Amino acid sequence: MAHREYLLAENDGTNIEFSERVVSIGTGTYMIYKGVRELFKRPLLALGQVAIGSALLYRGATGTCDVKRIIEREYQESESPEYI
């Protein structure tokens, strides 16, 4: 049997939980849909919605978020004891 990788399967590189991924995919899809629908009425707002929706969709599909990784790293560094 061939090994298959599923879209929402977790691996070592993921730093987002399953529920966050599902919400990101749903929200991203809705924002892309809404942006495409309003493309000719409000082009700048629509392009912004499509860009943010695409980023959310990518975040949910890959399971990685660089912003969350940076925040977690900063939080861990601030909790480490300082030696004088």
Jmol script that loads the backbone (N, CA, C; Angstrom):
load data "model"
ATOM      1  N   MET A   1       0.828  -1.174   0.000  1.00  0.00           N
ATOM      2  CA  MET A   1       0.000   0.000   0.000  1.00  0.00           C
ATOM      3  C   MET A   1       0.879   1.247   0.000  1.00  0.00           C
ATOM      4  N   ALA A   2       0.518   2.246  -0.770  1.00  0.00           N
ATOM      5  CA  ALA A   2       1.312   3.477  -0.876  1.00  0.00           C
ATOM      6  C   ALA A   2       1.025   4.388   0.308  1.00  0.00           C
ATOM      7  N   HIS A   3       2.062   5.115   0.716  1.00  0.00           N
ATOM      8  CA  HIS A   3       1.914   6.069   1.806  1.00  0.00           C
ATOM      9  C   HIS A   3       1.306   7.359   1.262  1.00  0.00           C
ATOM     10  N   ARG A   4       0.240   7.828   1.891  1.00  0.00           N
ATOM     11  CA  ARG A   4      -0.420   9.045   1.453  1.00  0.00           C
ATOM     12  C   ARG A   4      -0.326  10.098   2.547  1.00  0.00           C
ATOM     13  N   GLU A   5      -0.076  11.318   2.118  1.00  0.00           N
ATOM     14  CA  GLU A   5      -0.090  12.420   3.064  1.00  0.00           C
ATOM     15  C   GLU A   5      -1.420  13.137   2.919  1.00  0.00           C
ATOM     16  N   TYR A   6      -2.117  13.292   4.014  1.00  0.00           N
ATOM     17  CA  TYR A   6      -3.395  13.962   3.985  1.00  0.00           C
ATOM     18  C   TYR A   6      -3.212  15.444   4.288  1.00  0.00           C
ATOM     19  N   LEU A   7      -4.157  16.239   3.830  1.00  0.00           N
ATOM     20  CA  LEU A   7      -4.053  17.692   3.938  1.00  0.00           C
ATOM     21  C   LEU A   7      -3.963  18.148   5.391  1.00  0.00           C
ATOM     22  N   LEU A   8      -4.779  17.627   6.266  1.00  0.00           N
ATOM     23  CA  LEU A   8      -4.803  18.089   7.647  1.00  0.00           C
ATOM     24  C   LEU A   8      -4.034  17.174   8.592  1.00  0.00           C
ATOM     25  N   ALA A   9      -3.198  16.307   8.053  1.00  0.00           N
ATOM     26  CA  ALA A   9      -2.393  15.438   8.909  1.00  0.00           C
ATOM     27  C   ALA A   9      -1.282  16.256   9.556  1.00  0.00           C
ATOM     28  N   GLU A  10      -1.017  15.977  10.836  1.00  0.00           N
ATOM     29  CA  GLU A  10       0.027  16.708  11.543  1.00  0.00           C
ATOM     30  C   GLU A  10       1.371  16.013  11.326  1.00  0.00           C
ATOM     31  N   ASN A  11       2.419  16.819  11.214  1.00  0.00           N
ATOM     32  CA  ASN A  11       3.767  16.283  11.104  1.00  0.00           C
ATOM     33  C   ASN A  11       4.682  17.105  12.004  1.00  0.00           C
ATOM     34  N   ASP A  12       5.975  16.911  11.892  1.00  0.00           N
ATOM     35  CA  ASP A  12       6.907  17.593  12.783  1.00  0.00           C
ATOM     36  C   ASP A  12       6.947  19.100  12.575  1.00  0.00           C
ATOM     37  N   GLY A  13       6.622  19.577  11.378  1.00  0.00           N
ATOM     38  CA  GLY A  13       6.718  20.998  11.086  1.00  0.00           C
ATOM     39  C   GLY A  13       5.497  21.807  11.481  1.00  0.00           C
ATOM     40  N   THR A  14       4.413  21.151  11.866  1.00  0.00           N
ATOM     41  CA  THR A  14       3.201  21.895  12.193  1.00  0.00           C
ATOM     42  C   THR A  14       3.297  22.497  13.579  1.00  0.00           C
ATOM     43  N   ASN A  15       2.816  23.724  13.701  1.00  0.00           N
ATOM     44  CA  ASN A  15       2.752  24.358  15.009  1.00  0.00           C
ATOM     45  C   ASN A  15       1.354  24.896  15.287  1.00  0.00           C
ATOM     46  N   ILE A  16       0.379  24.429  14.524  1.00  0.00           N
ATOM     47  CA  ILE A  16      -1.004  24.839  14.694  1.00  0.00           C
ATOM     48  C   ILE A  16      -1.835  23.591  14.938  1.00  0.00           C
ATOM     49  N   GLU A  17      -2.754  23.676  15.872  1.00  0.00           N
ATOM     50  CA  GLU A  17      -3.597  22.535  16.180  1.00  0.00           C
ATOM     51  C   GLU A  17      -4.685  22.363  15.123  1.00  0.00           C
ATOM     52  N   PHE A  18      -5.322  21.205  15.132  1.00  0.00           N
ATOM     53  CA  PHE A  18      -6.317  20.847  14.129  1.00  0.00           C
ATOM     54  C   PHE A  18      -7.467  21.849  14.076  1.00  0.00           C
ATOM     55  N   SER A  19      -7.981  22.244  15.227  1.00  0.00           N
ATOM     56  CA  SER A  19      -9.116  23.166  15.253  1.00  0.00           C
ATOM     57  C   SER A  19      -8.742  24.525  14.657  1.00  0.00           C
ATOM     58  N   GLU A  20      -7.537  25.011  14.933  1.00  0.00           N
ATOM     59  CA  GLU A  20      -7.080  26.272  14.350  1.00  0.00           C
ATOM     60  C   GLU A  20      -6.972  26.158  12.835  1.00  0.00           C
ATOM     61  N   ARG A  21      -6.529  25.026  12.375  1.00  0.00           N
ATOM     62  CA  ARG A  21      -6.379  24.816  10.939  1.00  0.00           C
ATOM     63  C   ARG A  21      -7.731  24.835  10.245  1.00  0.00           C
ATOM     64  N   VAL A  22      -8.716  24.188  10.840  1.00  0.00           N
ATOM     65  CA  VAL A  22     -10.055  24.151  10.249  1.00  0.00           C
ATOM     66  C   VAL A  22     -10.654  25.553  10.200  1.00  0.00           C
ATOM     67  N   VAL A  23     -10.504  26.313  11.279  1.00  0.00           N
ATOM     68  CA  VAL A  23     -11.020  27.686  11.315  1.00  0.00           C
ATOM     69  C   VAL A  23     -10.296  28.557  10.291  1.00  0.00           C
ATOM     70  N   SER A  24      -8.986  28.401  10.158  1.00  0.00           N
ATOM     71  CA  SER A  24      -8.225  29.181   9.183  1.00  0.00           C
ATOM     72  C   SER A  24      -8.667  28.865   7.757  1.00  0.00           C
ATOM     73  N   ILE A  25      -8.888  27.597   7.460  1.00  0.00           N
ATOM     74  CA  ILE A  25      -9.325  27.211   6.119  1.00  0.00           C
ATOM     75  C   ILE A  25     -10.712  27.777   5.828  1.00  0.00           C
ATOM     76  N   GLY A  26     -11.618  27.661   6.773  1.00  0.00           N
ATOM     77  CA  GLY A  26     -12.973  28.182   6.570  1.00  0.00           C
ATOM     78  C   GLY A  26     -13.001  29.687   6.416  1.00  0.00           C
ATOM     79  N   THR A  27     -12.294  30.392   7.285  1.00  0.00           N
ATOM     80  CA  THR A  27     -12.255  31.846   7.221  1.00  0.00           C
ATOM     81  C   THR A  27     -11.556  32.322   5.956  1.00  0.00           C
ATOM     82  N   GLY A  28     -10.457  31.682   5.602  1.00  0.00           N
ATOM     83  CA  GLY A  28      -9.733  32.057   4.391  1.00  0.00           C
ATOM     84  C   GLY A  28     -10.566  31.862   3.144  1.00  0.00           C
ATOM     85  N   THR A  29     -11.272  30.754   3.081  1.00  0.00           N
ATOM     86  CA  THR A  29     -12.130  30.487   1.930  1.00  0.00           C
ATOM     87  C   THR A  29     -13.234  31.527   1.812  1.00  0.00           C
ATOM     88  N   TYR A  30     -13.849  31.876   2.945  1.00  0.00           N
ATOM     89  CA  TYR A  30     -14.907  32.882   2.932  1.00  0.00           C
ATOM     90  C   TYR A  30     -14.366  34.250   2.511  1.00  0.00           C
ATOM     91  N   MET A  31     -13.192  34.623   3.001  1.00  0.00           N
ATOM     92  CA  MET A  31     -12.626  35.928   2.649  1.00  0.00           C
ATOM     93  C   MET A  31     -12.260  35.994   1.169  1.00  0.00           C
ATOM     94  N   ILE A  32     -11.739  34.912   0.622  1.00  0.00           N
ATOM     95  CA  ILE A  32     -11.436  34.882  -0.808  1.00  0.00           C
ATOM     96  C   ILE A  32     -12.723  35.018  -1.623  1.00  0.00           C
ATOM     97  N   TYR A  33     -13.747  34.281  -1.228  1.00  0.00           N
ATOM     98  CA  TYR A  33     -15.041  34.345  -1.915  1.00  0.00           C
ATOM     99  C   TYR A  33     -15.608  35.760  -1.878  1.00  0.00           C
ATOM    100  N   LYS A  34     -15.595  36.368  -0.712  1.00  0.00           N
ATOM    101  CA  LYS A  34     -16.143  37.714  -0.567  1.00  0.00           C
ATOM    102  C   LYS A  34     -15.319  38.729  -1.353  1.00  0.00           C
ATOM    103  N   GLY A  35     -13.998  38.590  -1.339  1.00  0.00           N
ATOM    104  CA  GLY A  35     -13.148  39.497  -2.083  1.00  0.00           C
ATOM    105  C   GLY A  35     -13.352  39.401  -3.580  1.00  0.00           C
ATOM    106  N   VAL A  36     -13.483  38.195  -4.095  1.00  0.00           N
ATOM    107  CA  VAL A  36     -13.700  38.010  -5.532  1.00  0.00           C
ATOM    108  C   VAL A  36     -15.060  38.569  -5.932  1.00  0.00           C
ATOM    109  N   ARG A  37     -16.045  38.402  -5.074  1.00  0.00           N
ATOM    110  CA  ARG A  37     -17.386  38.921  -5.362  1.00  0.00           C
ATOM    111  C   ARG A  37     -17.417  40.443  -5.449  1.00  0.00           C
ATOM    112  N   GLU A  38     -16.623  41.113  -4.611  1.00  0.00           N
ATOM    113  CA  GLU A  38     -16.622  42.573  -4.567  1.00  0.00           C
ATOM    114  C   GLU A  38     -15.479  43.194  -5.367  1.00  0.00           C
ATOM    115  N   LEU A  39     -14.871  42.429  -6.242  1.00  0.00           N
ATOM    116  CA  LEU A  39     -13.681  42.888  -6.962  1.00  0.00           C
ATOM    117  C   LEU A  39     -13.937  44.141  -7.801  1.00  0.00           C
ATOM    118  N   PHE A  40     -15.089  44.247  -8.441  1.00  0.00           N
ATOM    119  CA  PHE A  40     -15.355  45.393  -9.302  1.00  0.00           C
ATOM    120  C   PHE A  40     -16.036  46.540  -8.560  1.00  0.00           C
ATOM    121  N   LYS A  41     -16.603  46.275  -7.391  1.00  0.00           N
ATOM    122  CA  LYS A  41     -17.230  47.350  -6.605  1.00  0.00           C
ATOM    123  C   LYS A  41     -16.179  48.131  -5.814  1.00  0.00           C
ATOM    124  N   ARG A  42     -15.330  47.421  -5.111  1.00  0.00           N
ATOM    125  CA  ARG A  42     -14.276  48.022  -4.279  1.00  0.00           C
ATOM    126  C   ARG A  42     -12.977  47.252  -4.523  1.00  0.00           C
ATOM    127  N   PRO A  43     -12.231  47.614  -5.551  1.00  0.00           N
ATOM    128  CA  PRO A  43     -11.069  46.796  -5.938  1.00  0.00           C
ATOM    129  C   PRO A  43      -9.971  46.707  -4.880  1.00  0.00           C
ATOM    130  N   LEU A  44      -9.635  47.814  -4.213  1.00  0.00           N
ATOM    131  CA  LEU A  44      -8.545  47.748  -3.231  1.00  0.00           C
ATOM    132  C   LEU A  44      -8.924  46.918  -2.013  1.00  0.00           C
ATOM    133  N   LEU A  45     -10.117  47.121  -1.507  1.00  0.00           N
ATOM    134  CA  LEU A  45     -10.589  46.331  -0.371  1.00  0.00           C
ATOM    135  C   LEU A  45     -10.678  44.857  -0.741  1.00  0.00           C
ATOM    136  N   ALA A  46     -11.164  44.586  -1.950  1.00  0.00           N
ATOM    137  CA  ALA A  46     -11.312  43.198  -2.401  1.00  0.00           C
ATOM    138  C   ALA A  46      -9.955  42.511  -2.538  1.00  0.00           C
ATOM    139  N   LEU A  47      -8.963  43.215  -3.067  1.00  0.00           N
ATOM    140  CA  LEU A  47      -7.632  42.612  -3.189  1.00  0.00           C
ATOM    141  C   LEU A  47      -7.027  42.339  -1.817  1.00  0.00           C
ATOM    142  N   GLY A  48      -7.277  43.221  -0.867  1.00  0.00           N
ATOM    143  CA  GLY A  48      -6.818  42.981   0.496  1.00  0.00           C
ATOM    144  C   GLY A  48      -7.468  41.758   1.104  1.00  0.00           C
ATOM    145  N   GLN A  49      -8.769  41.613   0.869  1.00  0.00           N
ATOM    146  CA  GLN A  49      -9.482  40.447   1.384  1.00  0.00           C
ATOM    147  C   GLN A  49      -8.964  39.160   0.750  1.00  0.00           C
ATOM    148  N   VAL A  50      -8.698  39.195  -0.531  1.00  0.00           N
ATOM    149  CA  VAL A  50      -8.176  38.006  -1.210  1.00  0.00           C
ATOM    150  C   VAL A  50      -6.784  37.661  -0.689  1.00  0.00           C
ATOM    151  N   ALA A  51      -5.950  38.679  -0.454  1.00  0.00           N
ATOM    152  CA  ALA A  51      -4.594  38.425   0.047  1.00  0.00           C
ATOM    153  C   ALA A  51      -4.631  37.826   1.448  1.00  0.00           C
ATOM    154  N   ILE A  52      -5.423  38.401   2.338  1.00  0.00           N
ATOM    155  CA  ILE A  52      -5.510  37.883   3.708  1.00  0.00           C
ATOM    156  C   ILE A  52      -6.163  36.503   3.712  1.00  0.00           C
ATOM    157  N   GLY A  53      -7.187  36.321   2.900  1.00  0.00           N
ATOM    158  CA  GLY A  53      -7.832  35.014   2.800  1.00  0.00           C
ATOM    159  C   GLY A  53      -6.880  33.945   2.288  1.00  0.00           C
ATOM    160  N   SER A  54      -6.045  34.311   1.330  1.00  0.00           N
ATOM    161  CA  SER A  54      -5.063  33.358   0.804  1.00  0.00           C
ATOM    162  C   SER A  54      -4.036  32.982   1.865  1.00  0.00           C
ATOM    163  N   ALA A  55      -3.609  33.967   2.652  1.00  0.00           N
ATOM    164  CA  ALA A  55      -2.652  33.680   3.730  1.00  0.00           C
ATOM    165  C   ALA A  55      -3.274  32.757   4.770  1.00  0.00           C
ATOM    166  N   LEU A  56      -4.543  32.983   5.112  1.00  0.00           N
ATOM    167  CA  LEU A  56      -5.219  32.103   6.074  1.00  0.00           C
ATOM    168  C   LEU A  56      -5.409  30.700   5.514  1.00  0.00           C
ATOM    169  N   LEU A  57      -5.738  30.618   4.247  1.00  0.00           N
ATOM    170  CA  LEU A  57      -5.910  29.312   3.615  1.00  0.00           C
ATOM    171  C   LEU A  57      -4.589  28.549   3.588  1.00  0.00           C
ATOM    172  N   TYR A  58      -3.503  29.231   3.272  1.00  0.00           N
ATOM    173  CA  TYR A  58      -2.173  28.608   3.278  1.00  0.00           C
ATOM    174  C   TYR A  58      -1.796  28.156   4.691  1.00  0.00           C
ATOM    175  N   ARG A  59      -2.078  29.004   5.684  1.00  0.00           N
ATOM    176  CA  ARG A  59      -1.785  28.677   7.089  1.00  0.00           C
ATOM    177  C   ARG A  59      -2.523  27.412   7.505  1.00  0.00           C
ATOM    178  N   GLY A  60      -3.783  27.317   7.146  1.00  0.00           N
ATOM    179  CA  GLY A  60      -4.566  26.148   7.518  1.00  0.00           C
ATOM    180  C   GLY A  60      -4.158  24.894   6.766  1.00  0.00           C
ATOM    181  N   ALA A  61      -3.816  25.046   5.502  1.00  0.00           N
ATOM    182  CA  ALA A  61      -3.459  23.878   4.689  1.00  0.00           C
ATOM    183  C   ALA A  61      -2.104  23.306   5.082  1.00  0.00           C
ATOM    184  N   THR A  62      -1.138  24.178   5.382  1.00  0.00           N
ATOM    185  CA  THR A  62       0.202  23.684   5.710  1.00  0.00           C
ATOM    186  C   THR A  62       0.365  23.360   7.188  1.00  0.00           C
ATOM    187  N   GLY A  63      -0.379  24.050   8.033  1.00  0.00           N
ATOM    188  CA  GLY A  63      -0.251  23.814   9.473  1.00  0.00           C
ATOM    189  C   GLY A  63       0.901  24.558  10.109  1.00  0.00           C
ATOM    190  N   THR A  64       1.499  25.475   9.382  1.00  0.00           N
ATOM    191  CA  THR A  64       2.602  26.259   9.937  1.00  0.00           C
ATOM    192  C   THR A  64       2.232  27.734   9.943  1.00  0.00           C
ATOM    193  N   CYS A  65       2.644  28.419  10.989  1.00  0.00           N
ATOM    194  CA  CYS A  65       2.415  29.852  11.100  1.00  0.00           C
ATOM    195  C   CYS A  65       3.696  30.483  11.639  1.00  0.00           C
ATOM    196  N   ASP A  66       4.356  31.265  10.796  1.00  0.00           N
ATOM    197  CA  ASP A  66       5.610  31.889  11.198  1.00  0.00           C
ATOM    198  C   ASP A  66       5.401  32.915  12.311  1.00  0.00           C
ATOM    199  N   VAL A  67       4.279  33.614  12.290  1.00  0.00           N
ATOM    200  CA  VAL A  67       3.998  34.601  13.336  1.00  0.00           C
ATOM    201  C   VAL A  67       3.879  33.898  14.691  1.00  0.00           C
ATOM    202  N   LYS A  68       3.157  32.801  14.735  1.00  0.00           N
ATOM    203  CA  LYS A  68       3.010  32.054  15.984  1.00  0.00           C
ATOM    204  C   LYS A  68       4.354  31.495  16.448  1.00  0.00           C
ATOM    205  N   ARG A  69       5.175  31.049  15.510  1.00  0.00           N
ATOM    206  CA  ARG A  69       6.494  30.519  15.850  1.00  0.00           C
ATOM    207  C   ARG A  69       7.365  31.613  16.481  1.00  0.00           C
ATOM    208  N   ILE A  70       7.332  32.823  15.923  1.00  0.00           N
ATOM    209  CA  ILE A  70       8.121  33.934  16.468  1.00  0.00           C
ATOM    210  C   ILE A  70       7.617  34.318  17.848  1.00  0.00           C
ATOM    211  N   ILE A  71       6.307  34.387  18.027  1.00  0.00           N
ATOM    212  CA  ILE A  71       5.742  34.745  19.330  1.00  0.00           C
ATOM    213  C   ILE A  71       6.110  33.707  20.378  1.00  0.00           C
ATOM    214  N   GLU A  72       6.014  32.430  20.032  1.00  0.00           N
ATOM    215  CA  GLU A  72       6.374  31.379  20.987  1.00  0.00           C
ATOM    216  C   GLU A  72       7.853  31.435  21.339  1.00  0.00           C
ATOM    217  N   ARG A  73       8.708  31.722  20.368  1.00  0.00           N
ATOM    218  CA  ARG A  73      10.141  31.824  20.626  1.00  0.00           C
ATOM    219  C   ARG A  73      10.437  33.002  21.560  1.00  0.00           C
ATOM    220  N   GLU A  74       9.799  34.141  21.328  1.00  0.00           N
ATOM    221  CA  GLU A  74       9.989  35.315  22.191  1.00  0.00           C
ATOM    222  C   GLU A  74       9.500  35.020  23.605  1.00  0.00           C
ATOM    223  N   TYR A  75       8.382  34.302  23.724  1.00  0.00           N
ATOM    224  CA  TYR A  75       7.845  33.969  25.038  1.00  0.00           C
ATOM    225  C   TYR A  75       8.779  33.028  25.786  1.00  0.00           C
ATOM    226  N   GLN A  76       9.332  32.054  25.096  1.00  0.00           N
ATOM    227  CA  GLN A  76      10.256  31.116  25.740  1.00  0.00           C
ATOM    228  C   GLN A  76      11.537  31.810  26.160  1.00  0.00           C
ATOM    229  N   GLU A  77      12.034  32.741  25.345  1.00  0.00           N
ATOM    230  CA  GLU A  77      13.257  33.461  25.695  1.00  0.00           C
ATOM    231  C   GLU A  77      13.040  34.388  26.876  1.00  0.00           C
ATOM    232  N   SER A  78      11.845  34.970  26.998  1.00  0.00           N
ATOM    233  CA  SER A  78      11.591  35.883  28.113  1.00  0.00           C
ATOM    234  C   SER A  78      11.442  35.134  29.430  1.00  0.00           C
ATOM    235  N   GLU A  79      11.071  33.854  29.370  1.00  0.00           N
ATOM    236  CA  GLU A  79      10.920  33.081  30.595  1.00  0.00           C
ATOM    237  C   GLU A  79      12.220  32.429  31.045  1.00  0.00           C
ATOM    238  N   SER A  80      13.231  32.426  30.204  1.00  0.00           N
ATOM    239  CA  SER A  80      14.490  31.821  30.606  1.00  0.00           C
ATOM    240  C   SER A  80      15.186  32.719  31.637  1.00  0.00           C
ATOM    241  N   PRO A  81      15.767  32.136  32.664  1.00  0.00           N
ATOM    242  CA  PRO A  81      16.395  32.949  33.711  1.00  0.00           C
ATOM    243  C   PRO A  81      17.647  33.658  33.201  1.00  0.00           C
ATOM    244  N   GLU A  82      17.823  34.860  33.674  1.00  0.00           N
ATOM    245  CA  GLU A  82      19.023  35.620  33.314  1.00  0.00           C
ATOM    246  C   GLU A  82      20.051  35.489  34.417  1.00  0.00           C
ATOM    247  N   TYR A  83      21.260  35.195  34.042  1.00  0.00           N
ATOM    248  CA  TYR A  83      22.332  35.062  35.008  1.00  0.00           C
ATOM    249  C   TYR A  83      23.216  36.303  34.941  1.00  0.00           C
ATOM    250  N   ILE A  84      23.529  36.812  36.079  1.00  0.00           N
ATOM    251  CA  ILE A  84      24.372  38.019  36.145  1.00  0.00           C
ATOM    252  C   ILE A  84      25.789  37.621  36.440  1.00  0.00           C
TER     253      ILE A  84
END
end "model"
wireframe off; spacefill off
backbone 0.3
color backbone group
